[in-house]
Amino acid sequence: MKEYEIKDIALAASGHRKIEWVKHNMPLLSSIEDEFRKTRPFEGVKISLSIHMEAKTAYLCLVLAAGGADLSATGSNVLSTQDDVAAALADSGIRIYAVHGATEEEYNRHIEMCLEHKPNIVIDDGGDLVETLHTRRPELAEDMWGGCEETTTGIIRLKAMERDGILKFPMVAVNDADCKHLFDNRYGTGQSVITSLMANTNLIIASKTVVVAGYGWCGRGIAMRANAMGANVIVTEIDPVKAMEARMDGYRVMPMAKAAEHGDLFVSATGCCKTITMEHMLKMKDQAILANAGHFNVEIDMAALEKEAVSKNEARNNITAYRLTNGKTVNVIGEGRLCNIAAGDGHPAEIMDLSFAVQALSALYIKDNYKALGKAVVDVSDQIDDKIARMKLAAWGTEIDTLTEEQEAYLNSWKL
């Protein structure tokens, strides 16, 4: 196997500095690394990993390698790879295949290169590794035990495969763990999306009307942070219960066709295609700003925009301005890809400390239990969630109460 395919190994020093910084702010993963170095639970186990290739992900790779894993890694988005971080992993002896700005052909080739050593376990972000193992390269799945999926989008794809009866191995739904989605999706996405919008536009959030499409955990986090910054928030939804929740949280709720006329800034977080269409864009104010917080660049209809726009130009770094047929201009951040990582540094290190602790322990769970799990999407065990939550509280120096024997007996009895 080729050991790596990256932009430039000479960038490694910068990548090492980034990894060292996040390591100091990821106490859970550091604790797991210390444990893995002693126990070597992945000795002889092959793991392939595809997650946004930046410093926090790189540290997860190094933790798994410290546990003895025979590791290969690639990115999960052509714009989220940081070339200096990829170089640092290569310099650390990790097989890494990822280049910022890769073409679609290069991206798919890197996915296949990452799988060439026939992994036992995959750690996926969005489902591209698993899809490749089921479509283009099924022979590489011969030694598969199972894997872990990081995102809502990936789990949607996995559950569709399970329903169709074609899933070849168990996959742990890491995204659905309490220590992942309640914190990563809400606080991580909320902060990193707003940070990306502010950094890329150099505009104020206060006083603007921010339209958030989708009120799942990511949408909740984005709306909460925009509101805290002084924005007037509108939520669009298809789920009546979530729409009711958004209304009770104090936001206006309406269809996107109506919201399009009011918004200054639009963020899609639905996991669905064509959430924002040309019909919507033509109703928007001149110079409206569009961003996507979902995994794939399909939530804003970029294909239609590229086809129907009169002209386009780079308005700022990471912002493309499209002039429409009605004379108005809309500005798209990060080519319509997920704005917080394609045009930013992603979630804060402390948040990914939780998410990647779930990943590391779930990979270990797959290794120890795959024979009994079946070909299904599997929930993260309560024991893993509990362990990580207690570790995080301890890292914060926070203590909580414990049930007495009398209280436990009371809660487990039907008699008062």
C-alpha positions in Angstrom: 0.0 0.0 0.0 1.1 3.6 -0.6 1.8 5.1 2.8 0.2 8.4 2.1 -1.1 10.8 -0.5 -1.1 14.4 0.8 -0.3 17.8 -0.4 3.2 18.3 1.1 4.9 16.5 4.0 6.9 19.7 4.7 3.7 21.1 6.2 3.9 18.6 9.1 5.4 21.0 11.7 2.3 23.3 11.5 0.0 20.3 11.8 1.8 18.9 14.9 1.3 22.3 16.6 -2.4 22.2 15.9 -2.7 18.6 17.2 -0.7 19.5 20.4 -3.1 22.4 21.1 -6.3 20.4 20.8 -4.7 17.6 22.9 -4.3 19.9 25.8 -8.0 20.7 25.6 -9.3 17.1 25.2 -8.8 15.5 28.6 -11.2 12.5 27.9 -9.3 11.5 24.8 -6.0 12.0 26.6 -7.2 9.7 29.4 -8.4 7.1 26.9 -5.0 7.4 25.1 -3.2 6.6 28.4 -5.4 3.6 29.0 -5.0 2.3 25.4 -1.2 2.6 25.6 -1.2 0.3 28.6 -3.8 -2.2 27.4 -3.3 -2.1 23.6 -6.9 -3.3 22.9 -6.6 -2.9 19.1 -3.4 -4.8 18.7 -3.6 -6.4 15.2 -6.9 -4.8 14.5 -7.3 -2.9 11.2 -9.3 0.4 11.4 -10.2 2.7 8.5 -11.3 6.2 9.4 -13.1 8.9 7.3 -13.9 12.1 9.3 -13.1 15.7 8.6 -9.4 15.7 8.5 -8.4 18.4 11.0 -6.5 18.5 14.3 -9.2 17.0 16.6 -9.7 14.1 14.2 -6.0 13.6 13.9 -5.7 13.2 17.6 -8.4 10.5 17.5 -6.3 8.7 14.9 -3.2 8.9 17.2 -5.2 7.6 20.1 -6.4 4.6 18.2 -2.9 4.0 16.9 -1.7 4.2 20.6 -4.1 1.3 21.2 -2.3 -0.8 18.6 -4.6 -0.2 15.7 -3.3 -0.7 12.1 -4.8 2.5 10.9 -5.6 4.2 7.6 -7.4 7.5 7.3 -9.0 9.9 4.8 -11.2 13.0 4.8 -15.0 13.1 4.6 -15.3 16.4 2.7 -13.1 17.8 0.0 -12.9 21.2 1.7 -12.5 20.2 5.3 -9.1 18.6 5.0 -6.3 20.7 6.5 -3.2 19.8 4.6 -0.8 20.5 7.4 -2.7 18.2 9.7 -2.7 15.5 7.1 1.1 16.0 6.8 1.5 15.6 10.5 -0.3 12.3 10.5 1.8 11.1 7.7 4.9 12.2 9.6 3.6 10.2 12.6 3.4 7.0 10.5 -0.3 7.0 9.9 -1.5 6.0 6.4 -3.3 9.1 5.3 -5.0 9.9 1.9 -6.5 13.4 1.9 -5.9 16.7 0.1 -7.8 20.0 0.6 -9.8 20.8 -2.5 -9.6 17.3 -4.0 -11.7 16.6 -7.1 -14.5 14.2 -6.8 -12.4 11.6 -8.6 -9.5 12.2 -6.1 -11.9 12.0 -3.1 -13.3 8.7 -4.2 -9.9 7.3 -4.9 -8.7 8.3 -1.4 -11.7 6.5 0.1 -10.7 3.4 -1.8 -7.1 3.8 -0.8 -8.1 4.1 2.8 -9.9 0.8 2.6 -7.2 -1.2 0.7 -5.9 -2.9 3.8 -9.3 -4.6 4.3 -10.3 -3.1 7.7 -12.0 -4.9 10.5 -13.6 -1.7 11.8 -14.6 1.5 10.0 -15.2 4.9 11.7 -17.3 6.9 9.2 -18.6 10.5 8.9 -21.5 10.7 6.5 -21.4 7.1 5.2 -19.0 7.2 2.3 -16.7 4.4 3.6 -19.7 2.1 4.2 -21.3 2.9 0.8 -18.0 2.1 -1.0 -17.8 -1.2 0.9 -21.3 -2.1 -0.4 -21.0 -0.8 -3.9 -17.7 -0.1 -5.6 -15.5 -2.3 -3.5 -17.5 -5.0 -1.7 -14.5 -7.4 -1.7 -12.8 -5.1 0.8 -15.6 -5.9 3.3 -14.6 -9.6 3.6 -12.9 -9.1 7.0 -15.3 -6.4 8.4 -16.6 -6.7 12.0 -18.5 -3.5 12.0 -18.1 0.2 12.5 -19.2 3.6 13.9 -21.1 6.4 12.3 -20.6 10.0 13.4 -23.4 12.0 11.8 -27.1 12.2 11.5 -26.8 12.0 7.7 -24.7 8.9 7.9 -27.2 7.2 10.2 -30.1 8.1 7.9 -28.2 6.3 5.1 -27.4 3.3 7.3 -31.0 2.8 8.5 -32.1 2.9 4.8 -29.6 0.1 4.1 -30.8 -1.8 7.1 -34.4 -1.5 5.9 -33.4 -2.7 2.5 -31.7 -5.7 4.0 -28.3 -5.0 2.4 -26.2 -3.9 5.4 -23.3 -6.3 5.7 -22.2 -5.7 9.2 -23.2 -3.9 12.5 -22.8 -0.1 12.7 -22.9 1.8 16.0 -25.0 5.0 15.8 -22.5 7.2 17.5 -24.4 10.3 16.6 -27.4 9.2 18.7 -25.4 8.8 21.9 -26.4 11.3 24.5 -22.8 12.4 25.0 -22.7 13.1 21.2 -25.8 14.6 19.9 -26.9 16.5 23.0 -23.6 18.4 23.0 -21.8 18.1 19.7 -24.9 18.7 17.5 -26.3 21.4 19.8 -23.4 23.3 21.4 -20.7 22.3 18.8 -22.7 23.1 15.7 -24.3 26.1 17.3 -21.0 27.8 18.1 -19.0 26.7 15.1 -21.6 27.7 12.6 -22.0 31.2 14.1 -18.2 31.5 14.4 -17.9 30.6 10.7 -20.6 33.1 9.7 -18.9 35.9 11.6 -15.4 35.1 10.5 -16.2 34.8 6.8 -18.6 37.7 6.5 -17.1 40.1 9.0 -20.7 41.2 9.7 -22.7 41.5 12.9 -25.3 38.9 13.8 -27.3 41.2 16.1 -30.3 42.9 14.4 -30.2 40.4 11.5 -33.1 38.0 10.7 -31.5 34.6 10.7 -33.5 31.8 9.1 -32.7 28.3 10.4 -34.0 25.4 8.3 -34.6 22.3 10.5 -35.0 22.2 14.3 -33.2 19.0 15.1 -30.3 19.2 17.6 -28.1 21.1 15.1 -30.9 23.5 14.2 -31.7 24.0 17.9 -28.0 24.9 18.6 -27.8 27.3 15.7 -31.0 29.1 16.6 -30.0 29.3 20.2 -26.6 30.9 19.4 -28.0 33.3 16.8 -30.7 34.4 19.3 -28.0 34.9 22.0 -26.1 37.1 19.5 -29.1 39.3 19.1 -30.6 37.9 15.9 -34.3 37.7 15.1 -34.7 34.0 14.4 -37.1 32.3 12.1 -37.3 28.5 12.0 -38.6 26.4 9.1 -39.7 22.8 9.7 -41.6 19.8 8.2 -42.1 18.1 11.6 -45.1 19.5 13.5 -43.7 18.6 16.9 -40.4 20.2 16.2 -42.2 23.3 14.8 -44.2 23.5 18.0 -41.1 23.3 20.0 -39.4 26.1 18.1 -42.5 28.2 18.6 -42.4 27.6 22.3 -38.7 28.4 22.4 -39.7 31.9 21.2 -39.0 31.7 17.5 -41.2 32.5 14.6 -42.1 29.5 12.5 -43.1 29.5 8.8 -42.5 27.8 5.5 -39.2 28.6 3.7 -41.2 30.2 0.9 -42.3 32.9 3.3 -39.1 33.0 5.4 -37.2 33.7 2.2 -38.6 37.2 2.0 -37.6 38.1 5.5 -34.1 36.5 6.0 -30.8 38.3 5.9 -28.9 35.1 6.7 -30.0 31.5 6.0 -28.6 28.3 7.5 -29.8 24.9 6.5 -29.5 22.0 9.0 -32.0 19.4 7.7 -29.9 16.6 6.2 -32.3 16.7 3.2 -31.8 17.9 -0.4 -33.1 21.1 -1.8 -34.1 22.7 1.4 -33.3 26.1 -0.2 -34.3 26.1 -3.9 -34.0 28.7 -6.7 -37.7 29.6 -6.1 -36.7 30.6 -2.5 -33.5 32.4 -3.6 -35.4 34.5 -6.1 -37.6 35.8 -3.2 -34.6 36.8 -1.0 -33.3 40.2 -0.3 -30.4 41.5 -2.3 -27.1 40.3 -0.8 -28.7 37.6 1.3 -26.2 35.2 2.8 -26.7 31.4 2.5 -24.9 28.7 4.5 -25.3 25.0 5.0 -24.6 23.1 8.2 -25.5 19.7 6.9 -23.0 17.0 5.8 -23.6 17.1 2.0 -23.8 20.1 -0.3 -27.3 19.4 -1.4 -29.4 21.4 1.1 -28.9 24.5 -0.9 -29.7 23.7 -4.6 -26.2 24.6 -5.8 -26.7 22.8 -9.2 -29.7 25.0 -10.0 -27.9 28.1 -8.8 -24.8 27.4 -10.9 -27.0 26.8 -13.9 -29.4 29.8 -13.6 -27.2 32.5 -12.1 -26.3 35.3 -14.6 -22.8 35.6 -13.2 -20.7 34.8 -10.1 -17.6 36.1 -8.5 -15.6 35.6 -5.3 -16.9 38.3 -2.9 -14.6 37.3 -0.1 -12.5 34.3 0.8 -15.0 31.3 1.1 -17.9 33.4 -0.2 -19.2 33.2 -3.7 -21.6 35.9 -4.9 -24.2 34.8 -7.5 -26.2 37.4 -9.5 -29.7 36.2 -10.2 -32.0 36.8 -13.2 -34.0 39.3 -11.1 -30.8 41.5 -10.6 -30.4 40.5 -6.9 -27.3 38.8 -5.5 -27.1 35.9 -3.1 -23.8 35.0 -1.3 -23.0 31.4 -0.6 -20.5 30.4 2.0 -18.1 27.5 1.4 -19.6 26.4 -2.0 -22.7 25.3 -0.1 -20.7 22.7 1.9 -21.0 22.5 5.6 -19.8 26.0 6.5 -18.4 25.4 10.0 -15.7 23.0 8.7 -15.4 23.7 5.0 -15.0 27.4 5.9 -13.9 27.2 9.5 -12.1 25.0 12.1 -15.1 23.0 13.1 -16.4 22.3 16.5 -14.5 23.4 19.6 -12.0 20.9 21.0 -13.8 20.3 24.2 -17.0 19.3 22.4 -15.1 16.9 20.1 -13.5 15.4 23.2 -16.9 14.0 24.0 -17.7 12.9 20.5 -14.4 11.2 19.9 -14.4 9.5 23.3 -17.7 8.0 22.2 -16.0 6.9 18.9 -13.0 5.4 20.6 -15.0 3.4 23.1 -17.6 2.4 20.5 -14.9 1.0 18.2 -13.8 -1.1 21.2 -17.4 -2.2 21.8 -17.5 -3.4 18.1 -14.3 -5.3 18.5 -15.5 -7.1 21.6 -19.2 -7.7 20.6 -19.5 -7.8 16.8 -20.4 -11.5 16.7 -23.5 -10.9 18.7 -24.7 -7.7 17.1 -26.1 -8.8 13.8 -26.2 -6.8 10.6 -28.0 -3.8 12.1 -27.7 -0.2 13.2 -26.8 -0.5 17.0 -27.3 2.1 19.7 -24.3 3.2 21.8 -24.5 1.3 25.1 -25.7 3.2 28.2 -22.5 2.1 30.0 -20.4 4.1 27.4 -22.5 7.2 27.8 -22.4 6.9 31.5 -18.6 6.4 31.6 -17.9 9.4 29.4 -20.3 11.7 31.2 -18.6 10.8 34.5 -15.2 11.3 33.1 -16.2 14.7 31.7 -17.7 15.8 35.0 -14.5 14.7 36.8 -12.4 16.7 34.3 -14.4 19.8 35.2 -14.1 19.1 38.9 -17.9 18.7 39.2 -19.4 16.3 41.7 -23.0 14.9 41.6 -25.1 13.0 44.0 -25.4 9.2 44.2 -28.6 7.2 45.1 -28.7 5.6 48.5 -29.7 1.9 48.7 -33.1 3.1 50.1 -33.6 5.4 47.1 -32.7 2.7 44.6 -35.1 0.3 46.3 -37.8 3.0 46.1 -37.3 3.7 42.4 -37.4 0.0 41.6 -40.5 -0.9 43.5 -44.1 -0.7 42.6 -45.1 -0.3 46.2 -45.1 3.1 47.9 
